[in-house]
Amino acid sequence: MNTHNPFICVVDDDSLIRESLWNLFRSAGLRVQTFSSAQEFLTKRPAESPSCLVLDLRMPGITGLELQRELGGDSRIPIIFMTGHGDIPTSVRAMKAGAFEFLTKPCNDVDLLRTVNQAIQRGPLIAEGETVERGACSEHQPGEEADFSEIVGVSPALRNVLRQVAMVAASNATVLILGETGTGKELITRAIHQNSLRRDQPLVRVNCGSIPKELFESEFFGHVRGAFTSALRDRIGRFEAASGGTLFLDEIGEIPLELQSKLLRVLQEKAYERVGDTTSRTANVRIVAATNRDLKKEVQAGRFREDLYYRLNVFPIKVAPLRDRKDDIPLLASHFIETVVEELKCPRPRLTRAGTETLLNYDWPGNIRELYNVIQRAAIFAQGGALQFDLPMGNTSTELTSHKPAPADDAGYVTEAEIRRRERDNLSVVLQKTGWKIKGTAGAAELLGVAPTTLASRIEKLGLRRPSVASS
């Protein structure tokens, strides 16, 4: 596991809860260390400050509330309290003392992961962002925190992007966001705008690839009545609509070469005229552009103006594809489950460990957008049960797959009979592990990532029989 991943400490006197949380956080790509008591945490406290502390409220000896007071000097550690007692007065005291969140046992995995993600964003990441941002931009108000509440993830790649957002947001510098389709470039743009001094002004998006050539000037700069045949009334353009705020030029690489000079002019002179008008207007906007193209190669190929490229490439931010930030997949999946349940009004499905492994072992050519679509489709089929993911194996990353294929025979291949034998042995192990429980949570079907009906058919086909219990 990457040592740069966020580090979580769990303090709980219940060994089953410690083991469950260790497995949950590890599956989400986090580093975890557990402690059976507050005394043990204080005695064996790790040298590295945790990104988040998940703390049981009531424990023998030093309670969670007392440990919180003991750690009062280290306000950088967000604390999430858990209790099975539902002690409201105590929870109020904990929150007033600075706790990040208070959850009642048993905690829903989705809720807990989302809360931990938010706590991590508010902890060391924000501290780093504030330090850099205040040093880089004197306009930033002391005490302000960067707001990344819409962004889900804890991977080093994402944290690096958010550090860059925190640095550049409060300035008026032009930003160029680079990344594959579906990586969340528009979400990064919103984060830049929301953390800027223009946050109370409009954020206007223009899809440059969808504007017809003949309407380019009118779309960007507006027109006056009678400027051309269909101009029946005055119309403001996108620059004017975004005045005082941020103009997001999405798919900037799609603008035809012959029209790029018109955009370059307004970026250089900070002024423009509506089509058919002679009055010059000031372009008081902050430009954020995005593209999935390699603009350097486009310049070399003669398809993109070099002077426009340098006007846009003041502060480039590269957004990593999802295959390079797989630590974020469990958190994103949990977040999308909540979104889908709210949007579709469907029963809340369960994301199993086997399902998470399936998601982690796929390369996601469509990135975050594809992940959302897969979750949405699976949730509809699940009807409140375990999510089943039918992902094409051809795009599976072999280097990230946790299970290695069994070696072939000396002949260089495996016979059908050998395949059946291995399948039967594997299924026997799973059935013994689950006590022949087929359906439901931690059942054999869930562990194998198949439908219960499919598993039942496979058991019958392989001739497996549940062993009879010997009488005493």
ZIRA-V487472 format. One record per residue. RES is the residue in one small letter. D_CENTER is the distance of its C-alpha to the mean C-alpha in whole Angstrom. Layout:
((RES & D_CENTER) (RES & D_CENTER))
//
This chain:
((m & 18) (n & 17) (t & 19) (h & 17) (n & 14) (p & 14) (f & 17) (i & 18) (c & 22) (v & 23) (v & 26) (d & 28) (d & 32) (d & 31) (s & 30) (l & 29) (i & 26) (r & 25) (e & 25) (s & 23) (l & 20) (w & 21) (n & 20) (l & 17) (f & 15) (r & 16) (s & 15) (a & 11) (g & 12) (l & 14) (r & 17) (v & 20) (q & 23) (t & 25) (f & 28) (s & 31) (s & 32) (a & 32) (q & 35) (e & 33) (f & 30) (l & 33) (t & 35) (k & 32) (r & 30) (p & 28) (a & 28) (e & 25) (s & 23) (p & 20) (s & 17) (c & 18) (l & 21) (v & 21) (l & 25) (d & 27) (l & 29) (r & 33) (m & 34) (p & 37) (g & 39) (i & 36) (t & 34) (g & 30) (l & 31) (e & 34) (l & 31) (q & 29) (r & 32) (e & 33) (l & 30) (g & 30) (g & 31) (d & 28) (s & 25) (r & 23) (i & 22) (p & 20) (i & 21) (i & 20) (f & 24) (m & 24) (t & 28) (g & 30) (h & 32) (g & 31) (d & 33) (i & 32) (p & 34) (t & 33) (s & 29) (v & 30) (r & 32) (a & 29) (m & 27) (k & 30) (a & 30) (g & 26) (a & 24) (f & 20) (e & 20) (f & 23) (l & 22) (t & 25) (k & 26) (p & 25) (c & 21) (n & 19) (d & 16) (v & 13) (d & 15) (l & 15) (l & 12) (r & 10) (t & 13) (v & 13) (n & 9) (q & 11) (a & 14) (i & 13) (q & 12) (r & 15) (g & 17) (p & 18) (l & 15) (i & 17) (a & 20) (e & 19) (g & 18) (e & 21) (t & 24) (v & 23) (e & 23) (r & 26) (g & 28) (a & 27) (c & 27) (s & 30) (e & 29) (h & 27) (q & 28) (p & 28) (g & 26) (e & 23) (e & 20) (a & 17) (d & 15) (f & 11) (s & 11) (e & 9) (i & 6) (v & 4) (g & 4) (v & 8) (s & 9) (p & 12) (a & 11) (l & 8) (r & 11) (n & 13) (v & 12) (l & 12) (r & 15) (q & 17) (v & 16) (a & 17) (m & 20) (v & 21) (a & 20) (a & 23) (s & 25) (n & 26) (a & 26) (t & 25) (v & 21) (l & 20) (i & 17) (l & 17) (g & 15) (e & 15) (t & 15) (g & 12) (t & 9) (g & 9) (k & 12) (e & 13) (l & 10) (i & 11) (t & 15) (r & 15) (a & 13) (i & 16) (h & 19) (q & 18) (n & 19) (s & 22) (l & 25) (r & 25) (r & 23) (d & 25) (q & 26) (p & 25) (l & 22) (v & 23) (r & 22) (v & 24) (n & 23) (c & 26) (g & 26) (s & 27) (i & 30) (p & 34) (k & 36) (e & 39) (l & 36) (f & 34) (e & 36) (s & 37) (e & 33) (f & 32) (f & 35) (g & 37) (h & 41) (v & 44) (r & 46) (g & 48) (a & 46) (f & 46) (t & 47) (s & 44) (a & 44) (l & 45) (r & 44) (d & 42) (r & 38) (i & 36) (g & 33) (r & 30) (f & 31) (e & 33) (a & 30) (a & 28) (s & 31) (g & 30) (g & 26) (t & 24) (l & 24) (f & 21) (l & 23) (d & 20) (e & 22) (i & 24) (g & 25) (e & 27) (i & 30) (p & 33) (l & 35) (e & 38) (l & 36) (q & 34) (s & 37) (k & 37) (l & 33) (l & 34) (r & 37) (v & 35) (l & 33) (q & 36) (e & 38) (k & 36) (a & 38) (y & 39) (e & 41) (r & 40) (v & 42) (g & 46) (d & 46) (t & 47) (t & 46) (s & 43) (r & 40) (t & 38) (a & 34) (n & 32) (v & 29) (r & 26) (i & 25) (v & 21) (a & 21) (a & 19) (t & 20) (n & 19) (r & 22) (d & 24) (l & 26) (k & 28) (k & 29) (e & 30) (v & 32) (q & 34) (a & 34) (g & 36) (r & 33) (f & 32) (r & 34) (e & 34) (d & 34) (l & 32) (y & 29) (y & 30) (r & 30) (l & 26) (n & 25) (v & 26) (f & 23) (p & 20) (i & 17) (k & 15) (v & 12) (a & 11) (p & 11) (l & 9) (r & 12) (d & 12) (r & 9) (k & 9) (d & 9) (d & 5) (i & 7) (p & 9) (l & 6) (l & 5) (a & 8) (s & 10) (h & 8) (f & 9) (i & 13) (e & 13) (t & 13) (v & 15) (v & 18) (e & 18) (e & 19) (l & 21) (k & 22) (c & 22) (p & 23) (r & 20) (p & 19) (r & 19) (l & 16) (t & 18) (r & 18) (a & 20) (g & 17) (t & 14) (e & 17) (t & 17) (l & 13) (l & 13) (n & 17) (y & 16) (d & 15) (w & 13) (p & 16) (g & 14) (n & 11) (i & 8) (r & 11) (e & 13) (l & 10) (y & 11) (n & 14) (v & 15) (i & 14) (q & 16) (r & 19) (a & 19) (a & 19) (i & 22) (f & 23) (a & 23) (q & 24) (g & 23) (g & 24) (a & 21) (l & 19) (q & 21) (f & 19) (d & 21) (l & 20) (p & 22) (m & 23) (g & 24) (n & 21) (t & 20) (s & 19) (t & 23) (e & 22) (l & 19) (t & 21) (s & 22) (h & 25) (k & 28) (p & 30) (a & 34) (p & 36) (a & 39) (d & 43) (d & 45) (a & 45) (g & 42) (y & 41) (v & 40) (t & 43) (e & 42) (a & 44) (e & 42) (i & 38) (r & 40) (r & 41) (r & 37) (e & 36) (r & 38) (d & 38) (n & 34) (l & 34) (s & 37) (v & 35) (v & 32) (l & 35) (q & 37) (k & 33) (t & 33) (g & 36) (w & 36) (k & 34) (i & 33) (k & 31) (g & 28) (t & 26) (a & 26) (g & 29) (a & 30) (a & 28) (e & 25) (l & 25) (l & 26) (g & 23) (v & 26) (a & 28) (p & 31) (t & 33) (t & 32) (l & 33) (a & 36) (s & 37) (r & 36) (i & 38) (e & 41) (k & 41) (l & 41) (g & 44) (l & 42) (r & 44) (r & 43) (p & 45) (s & 48) (v & 48) (a & 52) (s & 54) (s & 55))
//
